[in-house]
Structures are given as structure tokens and as C-alpha cells.
Amino acid sequence: MRLEVSLCQARATVMLYDDAGRRWVPAGTGGQSVSRVHIYQNPANNTFRVVGRKLQADQQVVINCPLVRGTKYNEATPNFHQWRDSRQVWGLNFGGKDEAAQFASTMLHALDVL
Ligand SMILES: CC[C@@H]1C=C[C@H]2CCN(C(=O)[C@@H]3CC[C@H]4C=C[C@]5(CCCN5C(=O)[C@H](Cc5ccccc5Cl)NC(C)=O)C(=O)N43)[C@@H]2C(=O)N1CC(=O)O
């Protein structure tokens, strides 16, 4: 049985930064679309990851990113938050400021207890 617990969820468009092109591109395929993004905790080993699936029918997984201790979560704007993993930069363009703030609060908690 999967032990992971969803600590929070938010609607956001998941973006990746294309270093070569110096521009943000939507994560996944099929163009820009809103996803439901969760922060999951695995209590068995105190790990966390960000998982996002498109709201549209195919529910494509567009992000599955383990959180790494020491990661800096940057709230660039009230609606656009970002962080680096070992290979790329993720951006979340949230549907609303309240969801964004709640997601950030959970994210900062996770990074604090990692
Ligand atoms: C979806 C469109 C998008 C919406 C919102 C705005 C918000 C600002 N913004 C950016 O891309 C800003 C502007 C400058 C550019 C330059 C570099 C970038 C890109 C790659 C990362 N980065 C960093 O500044 C990182 C951040 C960081 C700090 C600390 C910890 C982690 C990180 Cl990731 N700094 C390091 C040192 O890594 C960057 O975010 N940048 C977004 C943006 O214009 N648009 C509109 C468009 O693109 O049309």
C-alpha cells in the first residue's frame, strides 16, 4: 500500500526553465495546461516530493520531484514560485494567491523538517 500522505494541493501550471532558449516552457507534453500539484510526505522515511498531474482527462504526470534538504524555494511573485533541482529549474504558476501561499507554507515546512 502506498504510504504517502498528501500534505497540500494546489492548481498550478507547471513550468520548466529552458536554459538554452532562456524561456519558461510548460512541463509535460500537449502545451500549457493546469495541473493539480501535491506535496506528498512519506512518513516511513521522512521524505517529500512534489507531484503534479494535469487536470485534463489524461492526468499526465508533469512533475515528480523529490525535495532535497537545503533547497531554496523562491516566491518570485505571489503567484509564481520556483526552485532548482539537480538538473533544472521548476516554476509553478498558481491559479490563485491563497493557494500559492498555502503551498509555500507547506513547502517551507517540508524543507524545514527534511
Ligand atoms: C511563466 C512566465 C514567468 C512568470 C513569472 C516571472 C517571475 C520572474 N520570472 C523570471 O523568469 C525571472 C526574471 C529573470 C529571470 C532570470 C532567471 C530565472 C530563470 C531561471 C531561474 N531564474 C532565477 O532568477 C532564479 C530564481 C531562484 C532564486 C532562488 C532560488 C531558486 C531560484 Cl529558481 N535565480 C537563481 C539564482 O537561480 C528567473 O526566474 N527569472 C518569471 C517570468 O519572467 N515569467 C514571464 C515570462 O518568462 O514570460
The ligand as an SDF file (V2000), in Angstrom:
LIG
                    3D

 48 53  0  0  0  0  0  0  0  0999 V2000
    5.8240   31.6890  -16.5350 C   0  0  0  0  0  0  0  0  0  0  0  0
    6.3280   33.0350  -17.0250 C   0  0  0  0  0  0  0  0  0  0  0  0
    7.0870   33.7590  -15.9400 C   0  0  0  0  0  0  0  0  0  0  0  0
    6.2710   34.1930  -14.7670 C   0  0  0  0  0  0  0  0  0  0  0  0
    6.7310   34.8340  -13.6570 C   0  0  0  0  0  0  0  0  0  0  0  0
    8.0020   35.6080  -13.5510 C   0  0  0  0  0  0  0  0  0  0  0  0
    8.6580   35.6430  -12.1560 C   0  0  0  0  0  0  0  0  0  0  0  0
   10.0670   36.0890  -12.5220 C   0  0  0  0  0  0  0  0  0  0  0  0
   10.3250   35.3930  -13.7730 N   0  0  0  0  0  0  0  0  0  0  0  0
   11.5190   35.0810  -14.3230 C   0  0  0  0  0  0  0  0  0  0  0  0
   11.6140   34.3770  -15.3090 O   0  0  0  0  0  0  0  0  0  0  0  0
   12.7510   35.6990  -13.6980 C   0  0  0  0  0  0  0  0  0  0  0  0
   13.0720   37.0180  -14.3920 C   0  0  0  0  0  0  0  0  0  0  0  0
   14.5670   36.9870  -14.5960 C   0  0  0  0  0  0  0  0  0  0  0  0
   14.7830   35.5010  -14.9320 C   0  0  0  0  0  0  0  0  0  0  0  0
   16.1480   35.0310  -14.7510 C   0  0  0  0  0  0  0  0  0  0  0  0
   16.4040   33.8050  -14.2310 C   0  0  0  0  0  0  0  0  0  0  0  0
   15.3430   32.9260  -13.7030 C   0  0  0  0  0  0  0  0  0  0  0  0
   15.0320   31.8260  -14.7090 C   0  0  0  0  0  0  0  0  0  0  0  0
   15.7240   30.5970  -14.1620 C   0  0  0  0  0  0  0  0  0  0  0  0
   15.7710   30.8070  -12.6640 C   0  0  0  0  0  0  0  0  0  0  0  0
   15.7700   32.2430  -12.5170 N   0  0  0  0  0  0  0  0  0  0  0  0
   16.1020   32.9140  -11.3850 C   0  0  0  0  0  0  0  0  0  0  0  0
   16.0640   34.1230  -11.3230 O   0  0  0  0  0  0  0  0  0  0  0  0
   16.4870   32.0930  -10.1530 C   0  0  0  0  0  0  0  0  0  0  0  0
   15.3720   32.2290   -9.1320 C   0  0  0  0  0  0  0  0  0  0  0  0
   15.7020   31.4870   -7.8800 C   0  0  0  0  0  0  0  0  0  0  0  0
   16.1980   32.1750   -6.7940 C   0  0  0  0  0  0  0  0  0  0  0  0
   16.4980   31.4970   -5.6280 C   0  0  0  0  0  0  0  0  0  0  0  0
   16.3330   30.1300   -5.5400 C   0  0  0  0  0  0  0  0  0  0  0  0
   15.8540   29.4280   -6.6170 C   0  0  0  0  0  0  0  0  0  0  0  0
   15.5460   30.1020   -7.7900 C   0  0  0  0  0  0  0  0  0  0  0  0
   14.9810   29.1850   -9.1280 Cl  0  0  0  0  0  0  0  0  0  0  0  0
   17.7300   32.5840   -9.6260 N   0  0  0  0  0  0  0  0  0  0  0  0
   18.7720   31.7550   -9.4370 C   0  0  0  0  0  0  0  0  0  0  0  0
   19.9830   32.3820   -8.8690 C   0  0  0  0  0  0  0  0  0  0  0  0
   18.6980   30.5730   -9.7320 O   0  0  0  0  0  0  0  0  0  0  0  0
   14.0960   33.6820  -13.4150 C   0  0  0  0  0  0  0  0  0  0  0  0
   13.2100   33.1740  -12.6870 O   0  0  0  0  0  0  0  0  0  0  0  0
   13.9140   34.8510  -13.9680 N   0  0  0  0  0  0  0  0  0  0  0  0
    9.0810   34.9440  -14.3820 C   0  0  0  0  0  0  0  0  0  0  0  0
    8.8820   35.4280  -15.7710 C   0  0  0  0  0  0  0  0  0  0  0  0
    9.5410   36.3110  -16.2620 O   0  0  0  0  0  0  0  0  0  0  0  0
    7.8120   34.9240  -16.4310 N   0  0  0  0  0  0  0  0  0  0  0  0
    7.3640   35.6090  -17.6340 C   0  0  0  0  0  0  0  0  0  0  0  0
    7.9980   35.0940  -18.8870 C   0  0  0  0  0  0  0  0  0  0  0  0
    9.0270   34.3770  -18.7690 O   0  0  0  0  0  0  0  0  0  0  0  0
    7.4660   35.4170  -19.9370 O   0  0  0  0  0  0  0  0  0  0  0  0
  1  2  1  0
  2  3  1  0
  3  4  1  0
  3 44  1  0
  4  5  2  0
  5  6  1  0
  6  7  1  0
  6 41  1  0
  7  8  1  0
  8  9  1  0
  9 10  1  0
  9 41  1  0
 10 11  2  0
 10 12  1  0
 12 13  1  0
 12 40  1  0
 13 14  1  0
 14 15  1  0
 15 16  1  0
 15 40  1  0
 16 17  2  0
 17 18  1  0
 18 19  1  0
 18 22  1  0
 18 38  1  0
 19 20  1  0
 20 21  1  0
 21 22  1  0
 22 23  1  0
 23 24  2  0
 23 25  1  0
 25 26  1  0
 25 34  1  0
 26 27  1  0
 27 28  1  0
 27 32  2  0
 28 29  2  0
 29 30  1  0
 30 31  2  0
 31 32  1  0
 32 33  1  0
 34 35  1  0
 35 36  1  0
 35 37  2  0
 38 39  2  0
 38 40  1  0
 41 42  1  0
 42 43  2  0
 42 44  1  0
 44 45  1  0
 45 46  1  0
 46 47  2  0
 46 48  1  0
M  END
$$$$
